[in-house]
Amino acid sequence: MNRLFISLNIPDYVIDRLLELRNLCSNEEKLKWESREKLHITLKFIGNTDQGKTDELIDRLKIITDYSVIKCSLEKFDFFYRDDIPSILWAGLKIDESITKVIKHIDEILESLSINSDKKKFKPHITLMRFRKDPGISFVNTFKNFSFEPIIFQANSITLFNSVLEPKGSAYYEMKKYFLN
């Protein structure tokens, strides 16, 4: 079984700038940030899929290469909450409307292969940190009140990943990368 998800990839220079901004807000070494390799924009979490369907999916997703590069703008930091307590710090984006067509096409492919996937509405973000306990109002306000010039970029690839749960956390393994026009 493969634990799959599909991501829109972020250029290295954008990740570099995002890490600089993050460190301007907080450079506490004891914090457990998501690693550089795990910074991406999840388009669709699929979950457990057997190898046969994974192989079919890899082949069927080739259609993604017919789509154009996607214009994006990294704009702010914010939080997802669970029971009114911050659970995830994320960087928010605005993404060209063409992404909705890509996601719809992915959904159609998954449905045609009878692969269940997450039905949550797409909210473009990059997860920076997950919290097990409340980080405190000062930490939250530092990020919520931090403003920066939007980072405008084009995403030119989408990747199907296998997320393997390991003792130290999940590790992402690229199964197939698809380049956009």
Backbone as CSV, one residue per row, in Angstrom:
resi,resn,N_x,N_y,N_z,CA_x,CA_y,CA_z,C_x,C_y,C_z
1,MET,0.836,-1.199,0.000,0.000,0.000,0.000,0.872,1.251,0.000
2,ASN,0.434,2.231,-0.738,1.110,3.526,-0.778,0.174,4.571,-0.184
3,ARG,0.714,5.451,0.633,-0.044,6.561,1.217,0.266,7.791,0.363
4,LEU,-0.641,8.105,-0.564,-0.343,9.068,-1.618,-0.902,10.459,-1.380
5,PHE,-0.201,11.441,-1.956,-0.741,12.788,-2.099,-0.113,13.424,-3.330
6,ILE,-0.793,14.455,-3.838,-0.328,15.171,-5.023,-0.027,16.600,-4.616
7,SER,1.145,17.099,-5.016,1.523,18.457,-4.622,1.931,19.306,-5.809
8,LEU,1.689,20.597,-5.644,2.203,21.613,-6.558,3.560,22.001,-5.995
9,ASN,4.590,21.929,-6.813,5.948,22.169,-6.326,6.302,23.652,-6.336
10,ILE,7.125,24.034,-5.377,7.535,25.422,-5.182,8.989,25.559,-5.604
11,PRO,9.306,26.590,-6.403,10.713,26.784,-6.795,11.625,26.988,-5.575
12,ASP,12.870,26.554,-5.699,13.831,26.655,-4.596,14.001,28.082,-4.087
13,TYR,14.051,29.071,-4.980,14.272,30.445,-4.530,13.106,30.937,-3.677
14,VAL,11.902,30.423,-3.910,10.743,30.802,-3.094,10.860,30.159,-1.714
15,ILE,11.269,28.914,-1.676,11.471,28.245,-0.389,12.555,28.969,0.405
16,ASP,13.645,29.357,-0.254,14.710,30.102,0.427,14.154,31.370,1.070
17,ARG,13.376,32.116,0.311,12.809,33.373,0.815,11.811,33.107,1.944
18,LEU,11.012,32.072,1.807,10.054,31.710,2.852,10.779,31.368,4.152
19,LEU,11.860,30.628,4.059,12.634,30.276,5.257,13.268,31.515,5.882
20,GLU,13.732,32.448,5.064,14.268,33.713,5.590,13.193,34.457,6.373
21,LEU,12.001,34.569,5.807,10.905,35.273,6.463,10.498,34.577,7.761
22,ARG,10.408,33.276,7.691,10.061,32.494,8.884,11.071,32.757,9.998
23,ASN,12.365,32.765,9.633,13.409,32.971,10.633,13.425,34.397,11.178
24,LEU,12.957,35.360,10.390,12.827,36.723,10.904,11.796,36.785,12.029
25,CYS,10.762,35.965,11.921,9.707,35.938,12.934,10.142,35.173,14.171
26,SER,10.804,34.061,13.968,11.202,33.231,15.105,12.382,32.365,14.715
27,ASN,13.483,32.548,15.437,14.655,31.716,15.174,14.981,30.815,16.365
28,GLU,13.939,30.502,17.165,14.144,29.593,18.293,14.567,28.229,17.770
29,GLU,15.696,27.753,18.234,16.228,26.491,17.733,15.448,25.290,18.227
30,LYS,14.753,25.420,19.355,14.048,24.250,19.894,12.733,23.969,19.184
31,LEU,12.317,24.864,18.295,11.086,24.631,17.551,11.314,23.583,16.475
32,LYS,10.300,22.753,16.212,10.426,21.693,15.209,9.684,22.104,13.944
33,TRP,10.421,22.781,13.062,9.865,23.222,11.795,9.777,22.051,10.827
34,GLU,8.841,22.139,9.877,8.827,21.165,8.782,10.142,21.335,8.021
35,SER,10.723,20.251,7.587,11.994,20.329,6.865,11.770,20.931,5.479
36,ARG,12.812,21.490,4.947,12.790,22.107,3.611,12.197,21.154,2.567
37,GLU,12.560,19.870,2.652,12.097,18.874,1.689,10.590,18.643,1.759
38,LYS,9.969,19.018,2.858,8.534,18.775,3.027,7.678,20.002,2.693
39,LEU,8.298,21.091,2.226,7.529,22.298,1.912,6.964,22.187,0.500
40,HIS,5.652,22.154,0.430,4.937,21.991,-0.836,3.508,22.496,-0.644
41,ILE,2.754,22.503,-1.722,1.346,22.882,-1.680,0.547,21.623,-2.014
42,THR,-0.132,21.057,-1.034,-0.910,19.846,-1.277,-2.137,20.181,-2.115
43,LEU,-2.237,19.535,-3.252,-3.419,19.688,-4.099,-4.482,18.671,-3.719
44,LYS,-4.039,17.455,-3.387,-4.989,16.392,-3.084,-4.313,15.334,-2.220
45,PHE,-4.888,15.081,-1.026,-4.438,13.956,-0.216,-5.279,12.757,-0.627
46,ILE,-4.627,11.686,-1.017,-5.332,10.507,-1.517,-5.414,9.430,-0.444
47,GLY,-4.332,9.186,0.253,-4.326,8.145,1.280,-3.876,6.810,0.718
48,ASN,-4.220,5.746,1.450,-3.739,4.408,1.128,-4.311,3.899,-0.198
49,THR,-3.389,3.481,-1.062,-3.748,3.012,-2.397,-2.872,1.808,-2.736
50,ASP,-3.485,0.740,-3.257,-2.674,-0.441,-3.582,-1.781,-0.156,-4.788
51,GLN,-0.761,-0.992,-4.961,0.256,-0.734,-5.980,-0.318,-0.753,-7.392
52,GLY,-1.266,-1.645,-7.665,-1.852,-1.707,-8.996,-2.541,-0.402,-9.364
53,LYS,-3.334,0.136,-8.454,-4.014,1.405,-8.730,-3.023,2.564,-8.749
54,THR,-1.972,2.465,-7.955,-0.931,3.496,-7.966,-0.286,3.557,-9.346
55,ASP,0.027,2.413,-9.906,0.639,2.369,-11.240,-0.296,2.976,-12.287
56,GLU,-1.595,2.644,-12.200,-2.575,3.218,-13.140,-2.656,4.732,-12.971
57,LEU,-2.654,5.172,-11.714,-2.736,6.603,-11.429,-1.536,7.343,-12.010
58,ILE,-0.346,6.791,-11.819,0.866,7.406,-12.367,0.714,7.613,-13.874
59,ASP,0.198,6.611,-14.541,0.020,6.698,-15.983,-1.057,7.722,-16.357
60,ARG,-2.182,7.691,-15.684,-3.308,8.568,-16.029,-3.016,10.035,-15.721
61,LEU,-2.172,10.296,-14.726,-1.858,11.688,-14.365,-0.982,12.388,-15.405
62,LYS,-0.490,11.651,-16.407,0.323,12.265,-17.468,-0.399,13.440,-18.117
63,ILE,-1.726,13.415,-18.077,-2.541,14.475,-18.680,-2.230,15.835,-18.049
64,ILE,-1.704,15.845,-16.843,-1.353,17.096,-16.150,-0.384,17.926,-16.988
65,THR,0.454,17.260,-17.760,1.456,17.982,-18.547,0.837,18.852,-19.639
66,ASP,-0.455,18.692,-19.890,-1.152,19.543,-20.862,-1.484,20.925,-20.284
67,TYR,-1.384,21.065,-18.974,-1.717,22.336,-18.331,-0.520,23.286,-18.329
68,SER,-0.823,24.573,-18.296,0.225,25.605,-18.265,0.763,25.791,-16.851
69,VAL,1.939,26.420,-16.765,2.489,26.772,-15.450,1.444,27.572,-14.681
70,ILE,1.522,27.516,-13.370,0.503,28.131,-12.522,1.109,29.307,-11.777
71,LYS,0.470,30.467,-11.920,0.943,31.679,-11.254,0.500,31.667,-9.795
72,CYS,1.455,31.981,-8.910,1.208,31.947,-7.471,1.783,33.190,-6.809
73,SER,1.251,33.499,-5.639,1.756,34.603,-4.844,1.691,34.214,-3.371
74,LEU,2.852,34.142,-2.734,2.947,33.837,-1.310,2.714,35.136,-0.561
75,GLU,1.728,35.181,0.345,1.271,36.468,0.856,1.250,36.669,2.361
76,LYS,1.127,35.609,3.161,0.958,35.830,4.605,1.229,34.561,5.393
77,PHE,1.321,34.729,6.701,1.381,33.609,7.635,0.051,33.560,8.375
78,ASP,-0.373,32.360,8.731,-1.591,32.226,9.530,-1.590,30.851,10.196
79,PHE,-2.686,30.525,10.865,-2.780,29.288,11.641,-4.076,28.564,11.354
80,PHE,-4.024,27.238,11.428,-5.230,26.411,11.520,-5.383,26.106,13.001
81,TYR,-6.627,26.018,13.442,-6.913,25.794,14.859,-7.685,24.496,15.050
82,ARG,-7.466,23.865,16.190,-8.245,22.720,16.641,-8.700,23.060,18.055
83,ASP,-10.003,23.109,18.254,-10.578,23.473,19.561,-10.030,24.821,20.051
84,ASP,-9.976,25.802,19.160,-9.507,27.164,19.451,-8.033,27.261,19.840
85,ILE,-7.280,26.206,19.610,-5.835,26.207,19.903,-5.095,26.037,18.580
86,PRO,-4.063,26.866,18.329,-3.316,26.726,17.073,-2.740,25.320,16.946
87,SER,-2.969,24.698,15.776,-2.434,23.354,15.553,-1.422,23.328,14.403
88,ILE,-1.544,24.280,13.466,-0.623,24.340,12.326,-0.343,25.793,11.961
89,LEU,0.938,26.122,11.786,1.361,27.410,11.233,1.572,27.195,9.746
90,TRP,0.993,28.082,8.927,1.116,27.937,7.486,1.380,29.269,6.809
91,ALA,1.917,29.152,5.600,2.101,30.318,4.735,1.004,30.250,3.677
92,GLY,0.270,31.360,3.530,-0.863,31.379,2.616,-0.521,31.937,1.257
93,LEU,-1.232,31.445,0.255,-0.975,31.834,-1.122,-2.256,32.233,-1.836
94,LYS,-2.058,33.003,-2.888,-3.096,33.197,-3.893,-2.583,32.447,-5.111
95,ILE,-3.482,31.681,-5.739,-3.085,30.877,-6.884,-4.049,31.137,-8.028
96,ASP,-3.484,31.195,-9.225,-4.256,31.381,-10.452,-5.450,30.420,-10.467
97,GLU,-6.575,30.897,-10.956,-7.801,30.093,-11.005,-7.650,28.810,-11.815
98,SER,-6.647,28.730,-12.681,-6.461,27.516,-13.481,-6.236,26.292,-12.597
99,ILE,-5.828,26.506,-11.355,-5.594,25.373,-10.449,-6.884,24.593,-10.202
100,THR,-8.035,25.270,-10.232,-9.299,24.558,-10.001,-9.567,23.534,-11.104
101,LYS,-9.179,23.849,-12.338,-9.348,22.898,-13.444,-8.425,21.689,-13.250
102,VAL,-7.208,21.948,-12.797,-6.255,20.861,-12.560,-6.801,19.933,-11.471
103,ILE,-7.259,20.505,-10.369,-7.775,19.697,-9.261,-9.016,18.925,-9.691
104,LYS,-9.888,19.567,-10.455,-11.093,18.887,-10.952,-10.699,17.697,-11.831
105,HIS,-9.708,17.884,-12.665,-9.242,16.802,-13.534,-8.653,15.656,-12.698
106,ILE,-7.889,15.999,-11.681,-7.330,14.974,-10.781,-8.464,14.208,-10.110
107,ASP,-9.491,14.931,-9.626,-10.642,14.278,-8.995,-11.319,13.301,-9.957
108,GLU,-11.466,13.712,-11.208,-12.092,12.843,-12.217,-11.262,11.580,-12.452
109,ILE,-9.948,11.729,-12.497,-9.070,10.576,-12.679,-9.198,9.626,-11.489
110,LEU,-9.168,10.184,-10.282,-9.294,9.350,-9.078,-10.628,8.610,-9.069
111,GLU,-11.699,9.329,-9.405,-13.022,8.713,-9.430,-13.080,7.589,-10.470
112,SER,-12.512,7.815,-11.644,-12.535,6.795,-12.700,-11.767,5.537,-12.292
113,LEU,-10.811,5.680,-11.402,-10.034,4.537,-10.913,-10.596,3.973,-9.602
114,SER,-11.743,4.525,-9.147,-12.371,4.125,-7.879,-11.409,4.280,-6.704
115,ILE,-10.654,5.380,-6.721,-9.748,5.699,-5.621,-10.390,6.809,-4.801
116,ASN,-10.622,6.518,-3.526,-11.169,7.539,-2.635,-10.077,8.531,-2.296
117,SER,-10.480,9.801,-2.093,-9.507,10.825,-1.705,-10.180,11.820,-0.782
118,ASP,-9.372,12.681,-0.210,-9.856,13.727,0.674,-10.767,14.666,-0.113
119,LYS,-11.925,14.972,0.427,-12.898,15.823,-0.276,-12.884,17.268,0.236
120,LYS,-11.906,17.599,1.069,-11.833,18.968,1.591,-11.643,19.962,0.462
121,LYS,-12.239,21.145,0.646,-12.060,22.227,-0.318,-10.587,22.660,-0.292
122,PHE,-10.034,22.898,-1.457,-8.629,23.291,-1.579,-8.399,24.667,-0.953
123,LYS,-7.465,24.722,-0.021,-7.048,25.980,0.598,-5.544,26.065,0.403
124,PRO,-5.089,26.909,-0.543,-3.655,26.929,-0.857,-2.801,27.420,0.307
125,HIS,-1.933,26.538,0.783,-1.051,26.886,1.906,0.156,25.947,1.913
126,ILE,1.168,26.369,2.648,2.368,25.569,2.866,2.494,25.386,4.372
127,THR,2.435,24.152,4.835,2.558,23.880,6.265,3.998,24.111,6.704
128,LEU,4.171,24.957,7.734,5.508,25.269,8.237,5.822,24.564,9.556
129,MET,4.763,24.354,10.377,4.980,23.739,11.676,3.665,23.182,12.204
130,ARG,3.753,22.044,12.893,2.598,21.450,13.573,2.844,21.538,15.073
131,PHE,1.780,21.814,15.826,1.918,21.996,17.278,1.232,20.871,18.034
132,ARG,1.907,20.404,19.064,1.291,19.447,19.978,0.700,20.170,21.177
133,LYS,1.244,21.370,21.444,0.692,22.182,22.533,0.641,23.634,22.069
134,ASP,-0.139,24.408,22.741,-0.348,25.813,22.387,0.985,26.570,22.393
135,PRO,1.357,27.211,21.278,2.630,27.923,21.223,2.602,29.273,21.951
136,GLY,1.427,29.711,22.365,1.303,30.973,23.095,0.911,32.133,22.192
137,ILE,0.244,33.088,22.777,-0.303,34.225,22.028,0.797,35.090,21.411
138,SER,1.920,35.226,22.090,3.016,36.039,21.558,3.530,35.447,20.241
139,PHE,3.742,34.135,20.222,4.200,33.449,19.015,3.180,33.633,17.892
140,VAL,1.918,33.404,18.210,0.848,33.519,17.206,0.791,34.942,16.656
141,ASN,0.794,35.926,17.530,0.699,37.320,17.087,1.902,37.752,16.251
142,THR,3.083,37.247,16.592,4.277,37.589,15.816,4.073,37.214,14.344
143,PHE,3.559,36.025,14.109,3.351,35.582,12.727,2.134,36.236,12.097
144,LYS,1.047,36.351,12.848,-0.171,36.940,12.274,0.034,38.399,11.890
145,ASN,0.852,39.107,12.640,1.054,40.539,12.401,2.240,40.841,11.484
146,PHE,2.961,39.815,11.097,4.128,40.009,10.241,3.658,40.212,8.802
147,SER,4.112,41.290,8.192,3.732,41.510,6.783,4.995,41.564,5.930
148,PHE,4.825,41.169,4.685,5.944,41.162,3.747,5.397,41.354,2.344
149,GLU,6.292,41.789,1.470,5.924,41.928,0.066,5.582,40.546,-0.478
150,PRO,4.482,40.414,-1.197,4.159,39.105,-1.767,5.309,38.573,-2.627
151,ILE,5.496,37.275,-2.566,6.513,36.602,-3.370,5.778,35.978,-4.549
152,ILE,5.978,36.557,-5.717,5.268,36.109,-6.913,6.160,35.110,-7.654
153,PHE,5.553,33.988,-8.041,6.317,32.953,-8.734,5.399,32.100,-9.599
154,GLN,6.014,31.253,-10.404,5.273,30.292,-11.217,5.668,28.884,-10.782
155,ALA,4.650,28.074,-10.554,4.888,26.662,-10.246,4.845,25.900,-11.568
156,ASN,5.910,25.149,-11.852,5.983,24.500,-13.158,5.938,22.974,-13.101
157,SER,5.639,22.425,-11.902,5.537,20.965,-11.825,4.611,20.535,-10.689
158,ILE,4.101,19.330,-10.862,3.217,18.683,-9.890,3.789,17.297,-9.654
159,THR,3.785,16.853,-8.393,4.384,15.561,-8.056,3.401,14.677,-7.300
160,LEU,3.421,13.395,-7.657,2.726,12.370,-6.882,3.743,11.827,-5.885
161,PHE,3.412,11.931,-4.596,4.309,11.477,-3.527,3.712,10.293,-2.782
162,ASN,4.597,9.469,-2.256,4.239,8.437,-1.287,4.736,8.933,0.062
163,SER,3.823,9.069,1.015,4.169,9.516,2.359,4.277,8.286,3.248
164,VAL,5.490,7.997,3.708,5.737,6.821,4.530,5.877,7.269,5.985
165,LEU,5.050,6.669,6.847,5.113,7.000,8.269,6.264,6.228,8.900
166,GLU,7.213,6.994,9.447,8.395,6.417,10.074,8.414,6.856,11.534
167,PRO,9.228,6.213,12.378,9.245,6.571,13.800,9.497,8.068,14.068
168,LYS,10.313,8.713,13.241,10.631,10.131,13.468,9.661,11.068,12.745
169,GLY,8.634,10.505,12.104,7.662,11.303,11.365,7.538,10.795,9.944
170,SER,6.758,11.478,9.148,6.556,11.025,7.766,7.730,11.440,6.880
171,ALA,7.997,10.597,5.901,9.016,10.887,4.882,8.320,10.825,3.537
172,TYR,8.667,11.758,2.643,8.027,11.841,1.335,8.953,11.291,0.264
173,TYR,8.401,10.405,-0.561,9.155,9.815,-1.651,8.449,10.125,-2.965
174,GLU,9.183,10.756,-3.872,8.626,11.113,-5.173,8.359,9.855,-5.980
175,MET,7.117,9.728,-6.448,6.774,8.596,-7.299,6.835,9.024,-8.768
176,LYS,6.352,10.237,-9.051,6.393,10.748,-10.428,6.200,12.257,-10.406
177,LYS,7.045,12.950,-11.179,6.926,14.398,-11.333,6.420,14.682,-12.740
178,TYR,5.448,15.612,-12.816,4.851,16.003,-14.094,5.137,17.484,-14.324
179,PHE,5.747,17.814,-15.450,6.077,19.202,-15.743,4.953,19.863,-16.539
180,LEU,4.614,21.087,-16.127,3.567,21.857,-16.781,4.158,22.608,-17.964
181,ASN,3.319,23.014,-18.902,3.763,23.768,-20.086,4.170,25.180,-19.721
